Amino acid sequence: MVNVTQDVATLVDGEGDGDSQSSHAKIFVVGWALALGLGIVGADRFYLGYRKLAILKLCTLGGLGFWAFIDVVELLSDRLPDAEGRLLDGYPENKLAAIAFTLIVWGVALTVLGVSSWLSAQ
C-alpha cells in the first residue's frame, strides 16, 4: 500500500529515500511549456529547482520579458539543465515540435501586436 502522506511530504520537502520526484531528471516538455506560457512569472525556474532565481524572475516579471525569452531559447537549445545539473528528459524526441510550436506562438503574438498597433494608428 502506498503511503500518500509520506509521498506528498517527500515531494514538498524534496527529501526521501531516493524514490522521490527530486531524484529524477525533469521533463523537457514540462519545463519548455512552463517557460513559454508562464516564464514571465518564473514558473519554469521553480520547476527546474532554481528557487531564488525564480523569485527574482517573478519580481522582475521575467526581466520585463527578456529573461523569459532567453529561458525559452536556452531550453530549446538544451542549455538549461535542472538545478542539480542534469539535462532534461525527452529533449531529442520533442525538440523539433517544441521549436515549431514556439515559432508559431511567437509569430501569432507578433502579428496580433502589429495588427493592433496598426489599427490603433488608423
N, C-alpha and C positions, 0 to 999 in steps of 0.2 A: 504494500500500500504506500502511496506517495504522501509524504508529509508536506502539505501545501504551505503551512505556516513557515516551515524551515526554508522551502524553496523561495517564497516571497522575500523572506528576510535575507536570503543569500543574494537575490537579485538587487535588493535595495542597498545592502551593505557592500556588495562586491567581494564578500568573503565566502569561504566554503571549503569543501574537500576536493576541489579540482574539477567538479562537475558543474560548476556554476556558469552562468552566461558570460561572466567576465573572463573565463579561461579560454573561451573560444574566440576565433577571429571574427570581426564584424563583417557584415554582408555589404558588398559594394552597392547593390541596388537600393538598399535602405539608406545608406549614407548619401548616395547621389540624389535620391528623391527628396530627402530632408534638406540637402543643400540647395536644390533647385526651388523647392516650394517654401521652405521655412528658414533658409540660410540667413536671411536678414535679422532673424532673432536668435541665431546661434544653435538651432536645433541639431544641425549636423555635427557641430563640435561637441555638444552634450553627448550625442550618440557615440561618437568616436572616443570619448573619455577625456577630452580636454576641457575640464570644467571651468578652470579660471579663464581660459581664452573664450569659452562660450559665454561666460558672464560679461566679459569685456565686449564681445561681439554684440551681445544683446543690448548693452548700454549705449553702444555707438550706432545701433541699427545697421549692423553689418558693415561698419566703416562707411556709412552713407551709401551702401550698395556695392562699393568697390571690393571690400573684403569678401562679401557674399559671392560676387562674380569670380574672384580669384579662387575661392574654395571649390566652386563648381569645376573650374578649369583644372585645378590640381587633382580633384577626384577623377575626372575624365582622363587625365594623363597618368593615373596610378602613382601619383607623387605624394599622396596624403595617407599615411598609414594610421592605424589606431594609436592610442596613447602609449601602448606597450611596444610600438614599433613594428607590428605585424601588418602585412599587406592585407587588403580586404578580399574576402572570398567572393568568387564569381565575377571577377573583373574581365578575364578574357572572353567569357561566354556572353557578356552583356554590354561590352564596350561600344560596339557599333550601334546597337539600338539606342543606348543612352546618349551617344553623341548626336545621332539623328534626331531624337526627340528633343534634346536640348536646343539644337539649332532651330527646330520648328517652333518651339515655345518662344525663344528669343526673337525669331523673325516675326511671329504674330504680334508679340508685345511691341516691337519697334514699329511695325506697320500701324497698329492701333494708336500709338503715341503720335506718329507722323500724321495720320488722318485727322485725329482730334485736334492737333495743333493747326493743321491746315484749315479745318472747319472753323475753328475759333478766330482765325485771322480774317475770315470772309465777312 
